Amino acid sequence: MGLMHLIMPDFEASKGQVSVGVWAILLVPPTLIRSMKSIATLSFVAFVGGLVMVVALVICCVSVIASGDWSPSDIDWFPKQPVKLATAGPLLCLCFAIQAGGGAVFSTMQDTSPANIKKVAGRAFLTVFVMDVTVGVIAYLAFQGATKGDVIENLPNGNPAAVIAQVCLLDLVVLSYMIMAIPCKISLLDTLFHKNEAKMESSTAQYYGVTAVLNVLALCMALAVPDLSLINGLNGAICTNMNAFIMPPIFYVVMRSRPLDPTVTERVPIFSMRNIPHFLLALFGTFQMVLGGYQVIGTMLNPASATTAIANATTTGNPPSALLLGF
């Protein structure tokens, strides 16, 4: 909407109309690309957009801070209610483990050795962590209690850095949508038709039919859900913990106990002491899932509490802390 107002100041449209237009013009076409050879390149373009967006946001926030229209005494460095950190747990896990297209990117790299994949993943997570902390803290210092769930809405209209941030966000979202749709399509094609789309085994009708269904479902969800905080909370509490913290270490432990590769002679029993770190990771995910699920259910039963209160800090009069937004 902000970009449209720059082009056409008198632009008027409902959120639903804008959603349908963006979906049809920007989101659907990239998902029709079937070859995965360019996935790594597109992922890099999206990542560059994210980096530029962070820089633009920092410039805007620093300019707001430099204007002197705020008092350092009004800053809450730590949450007055520690339970807020537990409430935000599902969202924190979701943000940090949201690389749904990571497998597709790794498989298209020239060097797919385990050592290189580990190096790339480690550097990527470190970079994302630094970006998240930078944006969260600097935005809160600039806007404090008025900080919105989408900090782009806090940026001053017509500011060149704000416009750059909006364009970069558009680039990031469009390409991320395409990349995250890939594992969905691969899984559905394998489940419904027993075809390995990584090898392009599905027919043209099967591929584009599944793609169309996914796109329509995404649009329907976007139109039906007014606030994504609840969906993100459910996703973070259940799906993220299962897929990122619980199942991978369990799979790894079981596979090491009975390797399928005949050249592997070493077998590690499931209850070996060497598997303690993997069990601890699974226990952490289980703890997060139970705690996060409890918080999300509480939010569903009482919409004015927990995640909703944090996401709507401006209207609740209960501003988040710098620590929470930093996380």
GUGU-695323 format. One line per 5 residues: number of its first residue (from 0); for each residue x, y, z of N, C-alpha, C. Coordinates in nm, 3 decimals, padded with zeros to 5 digits. Atoms other than C-alpha are relative to their C-alpha. Layout:
% residues N
NUM	X/Y/Z/X/Y/Z/X/Y/Z  ...
This chain:
% residues 327
0	00.084/-00.121/00.000/00.000/00.000/00.000/00.087/00.125/00.000  -00.089/-00.115/-00.004/00.286/00.234/00.082/00.061/00.030/-00.135  -00.059/-00.019/00.133/00.448/00.179/-00.257/-00.105/00.049/-00.099  00.105/-00.045/00.091/00.116/00.222/-00.438/-00.033/00.146/00.022  00.028/-00.141/-00.028/00.059/00.555/-00.264/00.110/00.091/-00.054
5	-00.107/-00.079/00.060/00.397/00.671/-00.388/-00.024/00.020/-00.149  00.025/-00.007/00.144/00.297/00.593/-00.746/-00.129/00.075/-00.029  00.131/-00.063/00.017/-00.069/00.696/-00.715/-00.048/00.048/00.137  00.036/-00.050/-00.134/-00.131/00.920/-00.411/-00.146/-00.021/00.036  00.143/00.014/-00.027/-00.510/00.883/-00.445/-00.047/-00.145/-00.008
10	00.034/00.143/00.014/-00.497/00.501/-00.462/-00.089/-00.044/00.116  00.092/00.050/-00.101/-00.790/00.344/-00.278/-00.032/-00.146/-00.031  00.032/00.142/00.017/-00.838/-00.031/-00.227/-00.006/-00.065/00.137  00.009/00.074/-00.125/-00.934/-00.274/00.046/00.119/-00.095/00.012  -00.109/00.095/-00.022/-00.684/-00.512/00.202/-00.019/-00.126/-00.085
15	00.028/00.119/00.080/-00.856/-00.802/00.025/00.033/00.021/-00.146  -00.030/-00.029/00.141/-00.828/-00.636/-00.316/00.151/00.005/-00.025  -00.145/-00.007/00.015/-00.461/-00.561/-00.263/00.062/-00.139/00.010  -00.051/00.136/-00.016/-00.400/-00.918/-00.145/-00.016/-00.082/-00.128  00.025/00.074/00.124/-00.559/-01.066/-00.457/00.089/00.050/-00.112
20	-00.084/-00.055/00.105/-00.369/-00.828/-00.684/00.146/-00.041/00.014  -00.139/00.040/-00.025/-00.031/-00.898/-00.523/00.018/-00.149/-00.026  -00.006/00.146/00.019/-00.105/-01.272/-00.525/00.006/-00.034/-00.149  00.009/00.035/00.143/-00.195/-01.279/-00.897/00.118/00.052/-00.080  -00.103/-00.064/00.082/00.075/-01.043/-01.024/00.142/-00.037/00.044
25	-00.136/00.018/-00.050/00.374/-01.108/-00.799/00.031/-00.139/00.056  -00.030/00.124/-00.071/00.339/-01.434/-00.605/-00.016/-00.125/-00.086  00.027/00.123/00.076/00.187/-01.689/-00.843/00.102/-00.025/-00.112  -00.090/00.028/00.113/00.412/-01.644/-01.152/00.133/-00.066/00.038  -00.127/00.068/-00.032/00.745/-01.733/-00.977/-00.017/-00.147/00.040
30	00.020/00.139/-00.042/00.592/-02.055/-00.838/-00.017/-00.092/-00.119  00.016/00.082/00.119/00.536/-02.174/-01.196/00.133/-00.043/-00.059  -00.134/00.042/00.046/00.913/-02.203/-01.249/00.028/-00.139/00.054  -00.015/00.140/-00.043/00.979/-02.575/-01.242/00.145/-00.038/00.026  -00.140/00.034/-00.018/01.356/-02.596/-01.275/00.053/00.059/00.130
35	-00.055/-00.046/-00.127/01.541/-02.571/-00.943/00.145/00.044/-00.014  -00.139/-00.038/00.019/01.875/-02.478/-01.101/00.029/00.143/00.047  -00.022/-00.140/-00.035/01.824/-02.109/-01.025/-00.042/00.032/00.144  00.050/-00.024/-00.135/01.698/-02.155/-00.668/00.105/00.068/00.087  -00.105/-00.059/-00.082/02.032/-02.077/-00.505/00.022/00.147/-00.036
40	-00.019/-00.139/00.044/02.069/-01.761/-00.716/-00.114/00.089/00.050  00.115/-00.078/-00.046/01.716/-01.642/-00.634/00.002/00.016/00.151  -00.012/-00.009/-00.145/01.775/-01.720/-00.268/00.101/00.107/00.038  -00.101/-00.103/-00.027/02.086/-01.502/-00.278/-00.057/00.139/-00.025  00.062/-00.130/00.029/01.888/-01.218/-00.440/-00.093/00.041/00.114
45	00.089/-00.030/-00.112/01.628/-01.244/-00.163/00.080/00.038/00.124  -00.084/-00.029/-00.116/01.902/-01.247/00.099/00.061/00.139/-00.009  -00.055/-00.135/00.019/02.063/-00.935/-00.048/-00.108/00.103/00.029  00.111/-00.090/-00.030/01.721/-00.770/-00.036/-00.022/00.016/00.149  00.014/-00.007/-00.144/01.698/-00.858/00.331/00.110/00.084/00.065
50	-00.111/-00.079/-00.055/02.042/-00.711/00.404/-00.020/00.149/-00.026  00.022/-00.141/00.034/01.962/-00.386/00.221/-00.116/00.056/00.083  00.114/-00.045/-00.080/01.629/-00.368/00.405/00.043/00.032/00.143  -00.048/-00.025/-00.136/01.807/-00.396/00.741/00.076/00.133/00.005  -00.076/-00.125/00.003/02.046/-00.115/00.644/-00.093/00.120/-00.010
55	00.094/-00.110/00.016/01.757/00.106/00.531/-00.079/00.024/00.128  00.073/-00.015/-00.126/01.564/00.037/00.851/00.087/00.067/00.106  -00.090/-00.059/-00.098/01.867/00.122/01.063/00.018/00.150/-00.025  -00.015/-00.142/00.034/01.914/00.451/00.876/-00.122/00.080/00.044  00.124/-00.069/-00.040/01.548/00.546/00.931/-00.009/00.012/00.152
60	00.014/00.000/-00.145/01.553/00.449/01.297/00.103/00.093/00.066  -00.102/-00.088/-00.054/01.880/00.631/01.365/-00.041/00.146/-00.019  00.045/-00.137/00.024/01.735/00.945/01.207/-00.110/00.040/00.098  00.105/-00.027/-00.098/01.430/00.917/01.436/00.060/00.023/00.138  -00.066/-00.014/-00.130/01.653/00.870/01.741/00.075/00.133/00.008
65	-00.078/-00.124/00.002/01.872/01.163/01.637/-00.088/00.124/00.009  00.089/-00.115/-00.006/01.566/01.388/01.617/-00.026/00.044/00.144  00.013/-00.035/-00.142/01.550/01.376/01.998/-00.140/00.006/00.052  00.139/-00.004/-00.044/01.174/01.323/02.024/-00.034/-00.116/00.093  00.025/00.111/-00.093/01.212/01.047/02.283/00.094/00.014/00.119
70	-00.080/-00.007/-00.122/01.352/01.000/02.631/00.054/-00.138/00.036  -00.057/00.131/-00.037/01.595/00.720/02.730/-00.065/-00.058/00.124  00.062/00.051/-00.122/01.411/00.693/03.062/-00.128/-00.078/-00.026  00.124/00.071/00.035/01.104/00.560/02.881/00.025/-00.141/-00.052  -00.034/00.129/00.059/01.288/00.251/02.757/-00.008/-00.110/00.106
75	00.003/00.119/-00.085/01.204/-00.084/02.916/00.098/-00.102/-00.058  -00.103/00.090/00.054/01.520/-00.289/02.871/-00.036/-00.146/00.023  00.041/00.137/-00.030/01.367/-00.601/03.028/-00.151/-00.002/00.019  00.146/00.006/-00.014/01.005/-00.719/03.023/-00.041/00.002/00.147  00.049/-00.004/-00.137/00.812/-00.634/03.338/-00.064/-00.131/00.040
80	00.058/00.131/-00.025/00.640/-00.969/03.306/00.083/-00.105/-00.075  -00.087/00.098/00.067/00.896/-01.248/03.235/-00.075/-00.101/-00.084  00.076/00.098/00.077/00.615/-01.470/03.104/-00.009/00.039/-00.147  00.006/-00.043/00.139/00.624/-01.258/02.789/00.106/-00.071/-00.085  -00.104/00.072/00.075/00.948/-01.430/02.690/-00.049/-00.139/-00.036
85	00.055/00.132/00.029/00.775/-01.768/02.719/-00.111/00.009/-00.103  00.108/-00.020/00.097/00.477/-01.632/02.526/00.056/00.015/-00.141  -00.061/-00.024/00.131/00.707/-01.523/02.244/00.081/-00.119/-00.048  -00.083/00.115/00.036/00.888/-01.859/02.244/-00.033/-00.061/-00.136  00.033/00.057/00.131/00.693/-02.009/01.950/00.040/00.089/-00.117
90	-00.037/-00.091/00.108/00.753/-01.696/01.742/00.151/00.004/-00.018  -00.147/-00.002/00.009/01.124/-01.697/01.827/00.049/-00.124/-00.075  -00.041/00.124/00.067/01.160/-02.061/01.720/-00.036/00.005/-00.148  00.043/-00.007/00.140/00.962/-01.996/01.402/00.093/00.089/-00.081  -00.087/-00.093/00.073/01.177/-01.697/01.304/00.137/-00.062/-00.025
95	-00.136/00.051/00.013/01.501/-01.885/01.363/00.006/-00.128/-00.084  -00.001/00.126/00.074/01.398/-02.209/01.191/-00.089/00.006/-00.123  00.097/-00.018/00.107/01.198/-02.066/00.902/00.059/-00.030/-00.139  -00.063/00.025/00.130/01.443/-02.171/00.629/-00.059/-00.125/-00.067  00.070/00.115/00.057/01.187/-02.401/00.467/00.061/-00.044/-00.133
100	-00.060/00.035/00.129/01.368/-02.386/00.132/00.147/-00.032/00.011  -00.143/00.026/-00.018/01.709/-02.460/00.282/00.048/-00.126/-00.070  -00.040/00.125/00.065/01.714/-02.817/00.154/00.015/00.015/-00.149  -00.008/-00.023/00.144/01.643/-02.704/-00.201/00.124/00.081/-00.036  -00.118/-00.082/00.027/01.918/-02.443/-00.180/00.127/-00.084/00.014
105	-00.119/00.083/-00.022/02.172/-02.688/-00.037/00.022/-00.099/-00.115  -00.014/00.102/00.105/02.098/-02.946/-00.306/00.046/00.057/-00.133  -00.040/-00.061/00.127/02.172/-02.695/-00.584/00.138/00.066/00.008  -00.134/-00.058/-00.011/02.510/-02.580/-00.448/00.101/-00.087/-00.073  -00.103/00.075/00.070/02.821/-02.681/-00.638/00.072/-00.096/00.095
110	-00.066/00.084/-00.099/02.988/-02.815/-00.324/-00.103/-00.043/00.104  00.102/00.050/-00.091/02.734/-03.033/-00.140/00.057/-00.092/00.106  -00.062/00.083/-00.104/02.982/-03.194/00.097/-00.057/00.039/00.136  00.052/-00.032/-00.134/02.865/-03.217/00.462/00.074/00.115/00.065  -00.078/-00.107/-00.062/03.148/-02.987/00.570/-00.042/00.136/-00.054
115	00.039/-00.128/00.058/03.046/-02.713/00.326/-00.144/00.038/00.037  00.137/-00.027/-00.041/02.676/-02.748/00.408/-00.004/00.051/00.144  -00.006/-00.044/-00.141/02.757/-02.716/00.779/00.054/00.143/00.009  -00.059/-00.134/-00.004/02.972/-02.408/00.711/-00.101/00.104/-00.049  00.097/-00.095/00.056/02.707/-02.239/00.494/-00.116/00.021/00.097
120	00.113/-00.011/-00.092/02.426/-02.317/00.741/00.038/00.080/00.124  -00.044/-00.072/-00.119/02.626/-02.192/01.038/00.013/00.150/-00.024  -00.015/-00.142/00.031/02.714/-01.863/00.872/-00.135/00.065/-00.030  00.132/-00.055/00.030/02.357/-01.817/00.748/-00.077/00.028/00.128  00.073/-00.019/-00.125/02.207/-01.864/01.095/00.061/00.114/00.081
125	-00.064/-00.110/-00.072/02.464/-01.629/01.249/-00.039/00.135/-00.060  00.037/-00.125/00.068/02.386/-01.363/00.989/-00.145/00.037/00.031  00.141/-00.025/-00.028/02.010/-01.401/01.043/-00.018/00.047/00.144  00.010/-00.039/-00.142/02.057/-01.376/01.421/00.041/00.147/00.018  -00.047/-00.138/-00.011/02.255/-01.053/01.389/-00.102/00.096/-00.062
130	00.100/-00.085/00.065/01.997/-00.909/01.147/-00.123/00.017/00.089  00.119/-00.007/-00.085/01.706/-00.995/01.380/00.024/00.090/00.121  -00.029/-00.079/-00.119/01.871/-00.846/01.687/00.014/00.148/-00.036  -00.021/-00.140/00.042/01.974/-00.531/01.499/-00.133/00.069/-00.026  00.128/-00.062/00.034/01.627/-00.463/01.360/-00.088/00.013/00.125
135	00.087/-00.005/-00.117/01.446/-00.550/01.684/00.038/00.109/00.098  -00.044/-00.097/-00.101/01.656/-00.336/01.915/-00.008/00.143/-00.054  -00.003/-00.136/00.052/01.703/-00.032/01.689/-00.142/00.052/-00.025  00.139/-00.043/00.022/01.331/-00.025/01.601/-00.066/00.037/00.132  00.061/-00.031/-00.129/01.229/-00.037/01.965/00.057/00.130/00.058
140	-00.060/-00.124/-00.051/01.476/00.238/02.060/-00.058/00.122/-00.072  00.054/-00.113/00.077/01.328/00.456/01.784/-00.147/00.026/00.030  00.145/-00.018/-00.009/00.955/00.393/01.831/-00.059/-00.043/00.134  00.039/00.041/-00.135/00.933/00.235/02.180/-00.140/-00.059/00.004  00.133/00.059/-00.016/00.570/00.173/02.282/-00.085/00.003/-00.125
145	00.077/-00.008/00.125/00.446/00.268/01.935/00.050/-00.100/-00.103  -00.054/00.097/00.095/00.647/-00.013/01.772/-00.110/-00.098/-00.043  00.104/00.089/00.052/00.413/-00.212/01.548/00.057/-00.136/-00.035  -00.044/00.134/00.036/00.423/-00.579/01.460/00.076/-00.001/-00.131  -00.072/-00.020/00.125/00.532/-00.475/01.110/00.065/00.138/00.008
150	-00.067/-00.128/-00.026/00.792/-00.205/01.176/00.004/00.088/-00.124  00.007/-00.080/00.122/00.768/-00.095/00.813/-00.109/00.107/00.012  00.110/-00.094/-00.017/00.440/00.073/00.914/00.040/00.119/00.088  -00.047/-00.111/-00.085/00.634/00.288/01.164/00.083/00.102/-00.077  -00.094/-00.086/00.070/00.862/00.438/00.901/-00.070/00.123/-00.057
155	00.061/-00.124/00.051/00.798/00.799/00.793/-00.028/-00.008/-00.149  00.038/00.002/00.141/00.617/00.841/00.461/00.091/00.092/-00.082  -00.080/-00.081/00.090/00.825/00.967/00.170/00.148/-00.001/00.029  -00.142/00.008/-00.032/01.157/00.896/00.341/00.068/-00.093/-00.100  -00.066/00.085/00.100/01.400/00.761/00.073/00.042/-00.136/00.056
160	-00.042/00.127/-00.060/01.538/00.498/00.312/-00.121/-00.090/00.026  00.121/00.078/-00.023/01.182/00.391/00.398/-00.050/-00.063/-00.130  00.041/00.054/00.130/01.100/00.348/00.029/00.088/-00.117/-00.039  -00.092/00.110/00.030/01.412/00.135/-00.019/-00.035/-00.123/00.084  00.037/00.112/-00.087/01.308/-00.077/00.280/-00.125/-00.069/-00.050
165	00.123/00.059/00.051/00.961/-00.128/00.131/00.025/-00.083/-00.125  -00.031/00.073/00.124/01.100/-00.233/-00.208/00.074/-00.130/00.033  -00.077/00.119/-00.038/01.347/-00.473/-00.044/-00.088/-00.103/00.069  00.093/00.093/-00.064/01.071/-00.622/00.171/-00.085/-00.072/-00.104  00.078/00.061/00.108/00.865/-00.682/-00.142/00.082/-00.108/-00.070
170	-00.090/00.098/00.062/01.163/-00.857/-00.305/00.017/-00.122/00.089  -00.023/00.110/-00.094/01.221/-01.066/00.007/-00.121/-00.091/00.011  00.121/00.079/-00.018/00.860/-01.175/00.047/-00.035/-00.080/-00.126  00.036/00.068/00.125/00.799/-01.258/-00.320/00.090/-00.122/-00.024  -00.092/00.111/00.025/01.112/-01.473/-00.356/-00.008/-00.105/00.110
175	00.012/00.096/-00.109/01.070/-01.631/-00.013/-00.124/-00.086/-00.018  00.123/00.077/00.025/00.715/-01.733/-00.102/00.025/-00.109/-00.103  -00.030/00.097/00.105/00.841/-01.905/-00.416/00.086/-00.113/00.055  -00.094/00.101/-00.050/01.125/-02.083/-00.234/-00.067/-00.090/00.103  00.066/00.083/-00.102/00.908/-02.199/00.058/-00.110/-00.087/-00.059
180	00.100/00.084/00.065/00.650/-02.335/-00.185/00.061/-00.128/-00.055  -00.066/00.116/00.061/00.908/-02.578/-00.325/-00.012/-00.126/00.085  00.014/00.124/-00.078/00.921/-02.827/-00.034/-00.145/-00.044/00.015  00.142/00.037/-00.005/00.540/-02.813/-00.016/-00.038/-00.080/-00.125  00.033/00.069/00.125/00.510/-02.912/-00.383/00.068/-00.137/-00.008
185	-00.072/00.128/00.004/00.776/-03.183/-00.354/-00.068/-00.103/00.090  00.064/00.093/-00.093/00.604/-03.336/-00.051/-00.135/-00.047/-00.051  00.133/00.037/00.050/00.257/-03.328/-00.206/00.009/-00.092/-00.121  -00.014/00.085/00.118/00.371/-03.475/-00.536/00.048/-00.140/00.038  -00.048/00.131/-00.045/00.551/-03.754/-00.352/-00.113/-00.076/00.071
190	00.108/00.064/-00.075/00.251/-03.822/-00.125/-00.116/-00.042/-00.089  00.118/00.027/00.082/-00.023/-03.804/-00.389/00.029/-00.089/-00.120  -00.028/00.069/00.127/00.150/-03.940/-00.700/00.125/-00.088/00.006  -00.124/00.079/-00.014/00.468/-04.108/-00.565/00.102/00.038/-00.107  -00.096/-00.051/00.099/00.678/-03.889/-00.794/00.103/00.089/00.071
195	-00.108/-00.080/-00.058/01.015/-03.739/-00.701/00.021/00.123/-00.087  -00.008/-00.121/00.080/00.989/-03.382/-00.824/00.142/00.056/-00.003  -00.140/-00.042/00.006/01.356/-03.326/-00.739/00.065/-00.048/-00.129  -00.046/00.054/00.128/01.414/-03.539/-01.050/-00.099/00.030/-00.112  00.102/-00.041/00.098/01.113/-03.381/-01.229/-00.073/-00.120/-00.058
200	00.068/00.121/00.045/00.931/-03.716/-01.245/-00.150/00.022/-00.023  00.144/-00.021/00.014/00.578/-03.571/-01.220/-00.033/00.055/-00.139  00.044/-00.051/00.130/00.378/-03.489/-01.529/-00.027/00.150/00.010  00.029/-00.143/00.003/00.306/-03.133/-01.638/-00.131/00.031/00.072  00.130/-00.023/-00.063/-00.057/-03.162/-01.528/00.009/-00.017/00.151
205	-00.014/00.022/-00.144/00.040/-03.301/-01.188/00.072/00.116/00.067  -00.080/-00.107/-00.060/00.301/-03.032/-01.122/-00.079/00.130/00.010  00.069/-00.129/00.000/00.096/-02.730/-01.224/-00.135/-00.009/00.072  00.123/00.016/-00.077/-00.222/-02.873/-01.071/00.026/00.017/00.150  -00.036/-00.014/-00.141/-00.055/-02.906/-00.729/00.040/00.143/00.031
210	-00.041/-00.138/-00.019/00.100/-02.562/-00.770/-00.120/00.093/00.009  00.120/-00.085/-00.001/-00.239/-02.406/-00.848/-00.077/-00.017/00.130  00.073/00.026/-00.125/-00.403/-02.572/-00.547/00.069/00.068/00.117  -00.075/-00.063/-00.108/-00.127/-02.452/-00.314/-00.017/00.152/-00.001  00.015/-00.145/00.010/-00.151/-02.097/-00.444/-00.139/00.046/00.042
215	00.137/-00.037/-00.036/-00.529/-02.086/-00.407/-00.021/-00.015/00.151  00.013/00.018/-00.144/-00.510/-02.226/-00.053/00.071/00.111/00.076  -00.073/-00.110/-00.064/-00.250/-01.964/00.038/-00.080/00.129/-00.005  00.082/-00.121/00.013/-00.475/-01.687/-00.094/-00.120/-00.006/00.094  00.118/00.014/-00.088/-00.779/-01.821/00.092/00.039/00.021/00.145
220	-00.046/-00.019/-00.137/-00.579/-01.836/00.414/00.029/00.147/00.028  -00.033/-00.141/-00.019/-00.454/-01.481/00.365/-00.126/00.085/00.015  00.124/-00.077/-00.007/-00.809/-01.352/00.312/-00.081/-00.034/00.125  00.081/00.044/-00.114/-00.955/-01.552/00.602/00.059/00.038/00.135  -00.065/-00.025/-00.129/-00.699/-01.469/00.871/00.037/00.148/00.009
225	-00.031/-00.143/-00.012/-00.694/-01.103/00.983/00.131/00.028/00.073  -00.121/-00.021/-00.080/-00.399/-01.147/01.223/00.084/-00.127/-00.006  -00.087/00.116/00.016/-00.107/-01.377/01.150/00.065/-00.045/00.130  -00.070/00.036/-00.123/00.015/-01.380/01.510/-00.045/-00.136/00.053  00.050/00.127/-00.049/-00.210/-01.675/01.601/00.052/-00.115/-00.086
230	-00.050/00.103/00.090/-00.111/-01.875/01.291/00.150/-00.023/00.022  -00.144/00.013/-00.025/00.257/-01.801/01.350/00.027/-00.069/00.133  -00.018/00.065/-00.129/00.217/-01.907/01.713/-00.023/-00.149/-00.008  00.026/00.143/00.018/00.061/-02.242/01.619/00.112/-00.066/-00.079  -00.108/00.054/00.083/00.323/-02.296/01.350/00.128/-00.014/00.081
235	-00.122/00.004/-00.078/00.606/-02.210/01.585/-00.005/-00.101/00.112  00.011/00.089/-00.115/00.476/-02.410/01.880/00.000/-00.147/-00.041  00.017/00.142/00.036/00.390/-02.732/01.695/00.091/-00.039/-00.116  -00.073/00.042/00.120/00.532/-02.752/01.342/00.150/00.024/00.011  -00.143/-00.032/-00.007/00.863/-02.577/01.407/00.072/-00.092/00.096
240	-00.067/00.086/-00.097/00.946/-02.775/01.718/00.007/-00.145/-00.047  -00.002/00.137/00.051/00.849/-03.105/01.556/00.104/-00.016/-00.111  -00.084/00.014/00.119/01.037/-03.040/01.230/00.143/00.044/00.021  -00.134/-00.056/-00.017/01.340/-02.853/01.365/00.074/-00.054/00.122  -00.068/00.035/-00.125/01.409/-02.979/01.718/-00.028/-00.142/00.049
245	00.036/00.131/-00.054/01.233/-03.311/01.782/00.032/-00.113/-00.097  -00.014/00.111/00.094/01.223/-03.529/01.471/00.143/-00.017/-00.055  -00.135/00.020/00.056/01.571/-03.458/01.321/00.097/-00.076/00.092  -00.092/00.077/-00.084/01.773/-03.575/01.626/-00.045/-00.144/00.021  00.049/00.137/-00.016/01.545/-03.877/01.669/00.033/-00.083/-00.124
250	-00.035/00.069/00.125/01.587/-03.972/01.302/00.150/-00.032/-00.003  -00.146/00.016/00.005/01.963/-03.924/01.334/00.045/-00.113/00.093  -00.037/00.105/-00.096/01.988/-04.146/01.642/-00.037/-00.138/-00.054  00.045/00.129/00.053/01.785/-04.423/01.479/00.084/-00.043/-00.120  -00.080/00.034/00.119/01.980/-04.407/01.152/00.141/-00.044/00.038
255	-00.135/00.042/-00.041/02.313/-04.432/01.334/-00.002/-00.137/00.067  00.007/00.131/-00.065/02.188/-04.740/01.520/-00.011/-00.114/-00.100  00.009/00.103/00.104/02.119/-04.926/01.195/00.019/00.065/-00.137  -00.028/-00.069/00.127/02.290/-04.756/00.898/-00.033/-00.089/-00.120  00.037/00.072/00.122/02.160/-04.855/00.554/00.119/-00.015/-00.095
260	-00.118/00.005/00.087/02.494/-04.788/00.388/00.088/-00.117/00.042  -00.082/00.118/-00.037/02.684/-05.122/00.379/00.145/00.034/00.029  -00.140/-00.036/-00.025/03.016/-04.938/00.385/00.021/00.056/00.141  -00.011/-00.052/-00.136/02.937/-04.796/00.729/00.002/-00.117/00.097  -00.017/00.114/-00.091/03.065/-05.044/00.984/-00.031/00.035/00.145
265	00.023/-00.040/-00.139/03.019/-04.841/01.302/-00.149/00.021/00.025  00.138/-00.017/-00.041/02.683/-04.867/01.471/-00.003/00.059/00.141  00.011/-00.065/-00.130/02.590/-04.640/01.760/-00.134/-00.038/00.061  00.128/00.038/-00.063/02.327/-04.793/01.992/-00.083/00.122/00.036  00.091/-00.112/-00.025/02.022/-04.577/02.049/00.026/00.063/00.136
270	-00.017/-00.053/-00.136/02.088/-04.544/02.423/00.147/00.017/00.037  -00.141/-00.028/-00.025/02.459/-04.476/02.385/00.016/00.140/00.061  -00.028/-00.129/-00.061/02.607/-04.191/02.589/00.030/00.106/-00.107  -00.032/-00.094/00.108/02.713/-04.035/02.258/-00.126/00.067/-00.056  00.124/-00.057/00.050/02.348/-03.966/02.182/-00.066/00.097/00.098
275	00.059/-00.090/-00.100/02.287/-03.755/02.494/-00.029/00.139/-00.059  00.032/-00.133/00.056/02.320/-03.421/02.305/-00.123/-00.001/-00.090  00.113/00.007/00.091/02.063/-03.538/02.049/-00.131/-00.016/00.079  00.119/00.015/-00.084/01.817/-03.648/02.320/-00.033/00.132/00.071  00.023/-00.128/-00.065/01.864/-03.315/02.498/-00.066/00.099/-00.096
280	00.061/-00.088/00.099/01.779/-03.131/02.176/-00.147/-00.037/-00.020  00.139/00.044/00.015/01.463/-03.343/02.136/-00.084/00.039/00.122  00.071/-00.040/-00.121/01.369/-03.274/02.498/-00.027/00.150/00.001  00.021/-00.144/00.010/01.419/-02.902/02.441/-00.118/00.032/-00.091  00.111/-00.021/00.092/01.184/-02.916/02.142/-00.133/-00.039/00.062
285	00.123/00.044/-00.065/00.927/-03.110/02.345/-00.045/00.101/00.104  00.032/-00.102/-00.100/00.945/-02.857/02.628/-00.057/00.125/-00.067  00.047/-00.119/00.072/00.906/-02.570/02.382/-00.139/-00.022/-00.059  00.129/00.028/00.062/00.614/-02.741/02.210/-00.112/00.003/00.105  00.102/00.001/-00.106/00.425/-02.799/02.537/-00.023/00.141/00.052
290	00.014/-00.136/-00.052/00.496/-02.450/02.671/-00.062/00.093/-00.103  00.055/-00.085/00.105/00.429/-02.280/02.338/-00.144/-00.033/-00.030  00.138/00.039/00.025/00.113/-02.482/02.280/-00.093/00.050/00.108  00.080/-00.052/-00.111/-00.014/-02.385/02.624/-00.027/00.149/-00.016  00.016/-00.145/00.017/00.049/-02.018/02.551/-00.092/00.033/-00.116
295	00.084/-00.027/00.117/-00.114/-02.033/02.206/-00.145/-00.031/00.030  00.138/00.034/-00.036/-00.422/-02.210/02.342/-00.058/00.107/00.092  00.046/-00.109/-00.086/-00.442/-01.943/02.611/-00.037/00.123/-00.080  00.030/-00.113/00.087/-00.434/-01.680/02.339/-00.132/-00.021/-00.074  00.123/00.030/00.071/-00.713/-01.855/02.149/-00.121/00.017/00.091
300	00.111/-00.010/-00.094/-00.930/-01.867/02.462/-00.018/00.142/00.052  00.006/-00.139/-00.049/-00.841/-01.513/02.567/00.079/00.087/-00.095  -00.073/-00.073/00.104/-00.749/-01.305/02.258/00.072/00.124/00.050  -00.064/-00.122/-00.049/-00.650/-01.006/02.472/00.132/-00.026/00.070  -00.119/00.033/-00.077/-00.361/-01.194/02.630/00.111/-00.049/-00.090
305	-00.113/00.068/00.060/-00.023/-01.342/02.544/00.045/00.062/-00.131  -00.059/-00.045/00.125/00.087/-01.318/02.181/-00.075/00.120/-00.058  00.076/-00.111/00.055/-00.198/-01.087/02.081/00.036/00.131/00.068  -00.036/-00.121/-00.072/-00.102/-00.840/02.351/00.133/00.054/-00.047  -00.130/-00.045/00.047/00.255/-00.832/02.225/-00.011/00.052/-00.143
310	00.011/-00.041/00.140/00.159/-00.810/01.858/-00.073/00.132/-00.014  00.076/-00.123/00.006/-00.081/-00.523/01.934/00.037/00.093/00.115  -00.048/-00.077/-00.115/00.134/-00.337/02.184/-00.050/00.144/-00.003  00.043/-00.139/00.012/00.021/-00.001/02.050/-00.139/00.020/00.059  00.138/-00.016/-00.045/-00.346/-00.059/02.131/-00.021/-00.049/00.143
315	00.020/00.053/-00.134/-00.304/-00.252/02.456/00.060/00.088/00.106  -00.064/-00.084/-00.099/-00.092/00.015/02.622/00.103/-00.074/00.080  -00.098/00.080/-00.071/00.151/-00.254/02.728/00.118/-00.025/-00.092  -00.105/00.009/00.102/00.463/-00.189/02.518/00.099/-00.111/00.028  -00.100/00.104/-00.017/00.719/-00.464/02.460/00.130/00.060/00.049
320	-00.128/-00.047/-00.048/01.068/-00.443/02.598/00.104/-00.012/-00.110  -00.108/00.007/00.098/01.394/-00.396/02.410/00.054/-00.142/-00.007  -00.051/00.137/-00.001/01.502/-00.746/02.518/-00.087/-00.090/-00.085  00.093/00.086/00.074/01.189/-00.908/02.374/00.010/00.025/-00.150  -00.009/-00.031/00.143/01.209/-00.723/02.042/00.138/-00.036/-00.053
325	-00.133/00.041/00.042/01.583/-00.792/02.032/00.005/-00.148/-00.032  00.008/00.143/00.029/01.515/-01.164/02.056/-00.073/-00.022/-00.131
